[in-house]
């Protein structure tokens, strides 16, 4: 038999395929969705609060481990990060939990890399976070592998308010070669470009109450079905700009952010230009080129020298200088198109292959683990 930790949701659609094949398996199989477990109001509060009741949290974790022990094999799904609230108080508890799981027949499916909580490669399937996201691209969106004149060199579409996004907007939004929006900032929203926006998305974002964090995960209808706003490629903006400026969700490496620098998690913000074969400049954590390289992406021609700069401020400064250097320089723009063409075509092909095969890849990997001899553990 196979059981899912949440009766209401199946983590990653592929598990429905595994469920059909192994519903009558001789083994008891458990698929545990860590992210869904965290998202229950009680557990999320425990993770996020600095004064977590540690004994209570340990008891909750112990209950998870005891549940996993009831099964012959467990697939432990980590969609984003393990330490959801980045709470230092619970880190030792999580380390102990992972040590206990390593003693059991637990395999991991991870959509991020966490160097603080590593798992054995032989027991882990790694995927980039964005690859299972349903990114929508209109048929009218032009894929330009070669140069053609456009209104803007760059687009920079900023969502929820964050310090580094504010710095980017302050430094760049007045440049004529840049189409920029900052919908999560109450003042800079008013200074955002608007004429290339999809009107339904624009109306949704501008009507949101910014006393709360901007929610770009709200649903918007395309082709008679819902897509997250953040997963919709902006047709008119892509058709009228050459390149993208991306401000990823968690680019900092500073210690003050509770060791979050251990985590590599690249979102749909990066997935969209990869899927459309576009050149981009991104403010992300350092060394993310190497992270994406493990999945087959090639970014060595993307002028990513800034990617190796560890200091956050220096990395941001280098990115801004590069954007301004390219600016309205037509010869430089044409050079980028020519220099990166092969890599952009390759990256689009890699993205399409990974997104198309994700279900079968997970399915076959899980089946392989299930068919391997099960190690009997005595409790």
Buried (B, 14 or more C-beta within 10 A) or exposed (E): BBBBBBEEEBBBEBBEBBBEEBEEBEBBBBBBBBBBBBBEEEBBEBBEEEEBEEEEBBEBBBEBBEBBBEBBBBBBBBBBBBBBBBBEBBBEBBEBBBEBBEEBBBBBBBBBBBEBBEBEEEBBBBBBBBBBBEBBBBEEBEBBEEBEEBBBBBBBBBBBBBEBBBBBBEBBBEBEBBBBBBBBBEEBBEEBBEEBBBEEBBEBBBEBEBEEEBBBEBEBEBEEEEBBBBBBBBBBBBBBBBBBBBBBBBBBBEEEEBBBBBBBBBBBBBBBBBBBBBBBBBBBBBEBBEBBEEBEBBBEBBBBEBBEBEEBEEBBBBBBEBBBEBBEBEEEBEEBBEBBBEBBEBBBEBBEEBBEEBBEBBBEBBBEBBEEEBEEEEE
